[in-house]
Amino acid sequence: MADSKFAKLLADKKIDARRLVAASHKLETLKHEDRVIKLGKRKAKGGGEEGSAPKETRKPRSGRPVTQRAIEAALKGSPLPGPTKSRILRAVNAILAQKKQEPVDLRALF
């Protein structure tokens, strides 16, 4: 592995990269409630009856988990897009929560 901040943190916290991919898949997969939120936003955007539907304030999951390719790029220290960094951060913090450890911030990873 390379000497990126991300690789060092994974080694220090003893987190396997494959576990990150699985955790991200579990966190980011669209559920029924997310589809309902997206449908409500689409209907509200359509126009027509202005006051019929209340405005949706919740945010749905992205539906795009972190891929093995993105994890490998992060381990090498390659530049990553912001949403990918956020997904990796959510997956790392979910694993750290399972291990009853303190969550990290984005600056600690990248």
N, C-alpha and C positions, 0 to 999 in steps of 0.2 A: 504494500500500500504506500501511497505517497505521503508526504509530510504536510498535508493540508490541515487546517484547524478542525475540519469536520472529521477527518480520519483519526486525529489525535483524540478527539472527544469520544468517538466510538470505541477506541481502544481503552481509554481511561474508564469509561462507564461499562465496558464489556457488553456492547450491543452488537449483535450480528446484523449485517446488511440485509440478509434475507428476511429477518424479522421486521425490519423497517418496511419492506415492500408489503408484507402481510398486514402489518398494522395500518399502513396507509390505505390499503384496499378496504379494510374493515371500516375505517373512518370516513373515507370519501365516497363510498358506494351510495348511489341514490336510493333512498327509501321511499315508501309511499307518501309520507308527509312532505318530502322534498318535491315530489311530482305535483302534489296538490298546491304547494306554494308557487311553483312555476306556472301551473295552469291559471291560478288566480291572477298572477302578474300579467299573463298573456291576455286574459279576458279584460282586465282593467285597462290595458294598453289599447285594446281594440277600439275603444271609443264607444259611441252609441249612447247607452244609458249611463250617464255620468255618476249618479248617486246610488246605483243599485249595489255595487260591490265595495266593501270597505278596502282601503288601501293596505296592501300587505307590507309588514315591516320586518318580518323574519327573513333570514337569508338561507337559501337551500345549500346543501353540500355541493361541491363542484362536480362530482361524478367522475373525476379524473385522478386516480391514485398515482403515486410516485412509481415510476418504472425502474427496473434494474439498470437501465441505461443512464437514467438521471442520477442514481446513487453512485454509479461508477464515475460519472463526470464530476460529482461532488467530491468523491474520494481523491481524484486526481487534482482537484483545485481549479477545474475549468469554470468559466463563467456560466451562471445559470440564470434563467428568468426569475423574476420576483415571485410569481405564483408557485413555481416549483420549489423555491426555497421555503415558502410558507408551508407547503404540504409536507416537506421533509421535517420542518420544525414541529408541526402538529404530531407527526408520527413519532419523533424522538421523545417529545414530551409525554405522549401516551404511554410509551414503553417505560419511561422514567417514573411515571405515576404508578405503574404496575409494580415497579421495583421499590416503591415508597421512597423515591429520591426527589430532590428539588427540581422543578422544571428549569430549562435553560432559555435564554433569549436568542434572538436571531444573530446578534453580534458574536455570541460565543461559538456559533456554528460556522459562520462564513466570514 
